Amino acid sequence: MLISIMTKEQIKLLILCAVQTAQKKGLLPDAGSLDIPIDYPQNAQHGDYSSSVCFVLAKAAKKSPVQVAEIIKLYLEADYLQKVEVVNGYLNFFIKQEFLENNIVEICKEKEKFGRNCLGKGQTLVIDYSSPNIAKAFGIGHLRSTIIGQAIYNLYEFSGWKCVGINHLGDWGSQFGKLIYQIEKNKIPLSDLTVDKLEELYVAFHKDLETNKELENVGKEWFAKLERGDKNALKIWEKCRELSLKEFQRIYKILGVKIDNAIGESFYSKSAHEVIKEAKEKKIGRLSENAYIIEFKDKTVQVLQKSDSSSTYFARDLAALKYRLQNWPANLLVYEVGVDQEQYFKQVFSVAQMLGWAAKEKMVFVGHGLIRTKDGKFSTRKGQTIHLEDVLHEAIERAYELSKETEKEKVLDEKGKRELAEIVGIGALKYNDLSQYHAQDIIFDWDKILNLKGNSGPYIQYTYARAKSVLRRGMWKKYLENNYTLPLLSEREILSLALRFKEVLGRSAKEFSPNILCNYLYSLCQSYNRFYDTCSIASANDEEERRFRLNLSFAVCQIILTSLAILGIQAPEKM
Ligand code: ARG
């Protein structure tokens, strides 16, 4: 018999039934609704799942947690259970080895398909991520959105959702009025423009603005012209867009990220005005000094249309939201943007509700925190933002240096070493980002990012390469039948972790938190390395043990490979 998934929910249900039976028999009092906590024990010695529910029940039962546990234990029955132990009032559940083994068989047979499911079948998720602003270099700030957004996309796709990625480029807005004015005023030939030059012009505009407040209006006028479709303004704008997109493509290529659709704000320059019309018809806002605004319950305000009748970032976001709902049509809309925009997106979602477009549950904001260095904000000494491309190259260079440490067997030639450095360097950056809770600020520390002994990308990749070499040496091709019945603690630990994989994937997706998957992966790798260090395949006592260990190594390889693919990280065969 093959099991497909074993979850904390199952254990919870099992306990609930046992408690109810005990209550019927009068052994436990009815304590109302019951919260049943289930944990994964730190140590395989304490089983595969454990619960502290007896501490919750003890008071009402006027018994000690141990006594309560003994009572519940009497009624815990399931064909997948080997035993339940009561330790200091905790209930520890041990799954039958046969069950754990079946899971390994499943992994060996299903290979890269293992863990896939069709929970999302027939549903479409549209995710807005990366979304850099044109006429500016791709800053490190957009790195997080790109990496986390892609991982969320992959997680959902893995469970059967149709996913649509959208790069909501910041390619419209009053800043372009300012730029166009600068280019016109300085008579700069379009062929001389570069992204750096555009950044300079933008900074210069704001410098001039300090002494000449009138410039603000000049910029606005130019943007209004752009919105009206002025030929000259459009030509300059198009050039800026083209230059930026070229730069972005270079970055995406290094990152190995491909976003399905680049549909920037400019795409909604017209439909934003239709949304404004709809909002006026449905009377969800009001005029204020010639601008159309929406006031929220907490008295905050968003402008939909400016007094010069141009659209706003907010209006364009509403138009984009409507488009995504209608065009694909989306069942779930996700936005991966900096946490500082959380309040803003709550307002976008609430207006979408007021307009009757979508229910609250259909729109999700997944915010990411800042990237900081150990001594503060991530910026150069002069206070400029750091260019992402420089960071990517540095990661690759540092990974190249690191390979001198790992690559002891000297099997790679120079070209191979360079390729490996890219896989490891970029993987390290991504993993550093993904392994930390997205909404928190993260610390950027090269030593930690590339630490071969800690929770890092290179550590996971190294474990993968290690397990791969075990399989090569053992000439593993497919599942090897075996009768190995007494796994060592480290082997038991791997069996238990392998059983959790599907549940971890589910939770990671449900909570839009790739860090859940990363942390699981780290535990699995630690377990495998403990196993590798204590008992090698070569030292197996007999053929049964050898076969079991090879299968186990394959299962670990496969789980790492699948997980890394979801995280957008490559797995090197040798390292
Ligand atoms: N371009 C924006 C920024 O850099 C992010 C856009 C996020 N997506 C959106 N639909 N507003 O802050």
Boltz pocket constraint, residues with backbone or C-beta under 6 A from the ligand:
constraints:
  - pocket:
      binder: B
      contacts: [[A, 128], [A, 130], [A, 131], [A, 132], [A, 133], [A, 168], [A, 169], [A, 170], [A, 317], [A, 320], [A, 335], [A, 336], [A, 337]]
      max_distance: 6.0
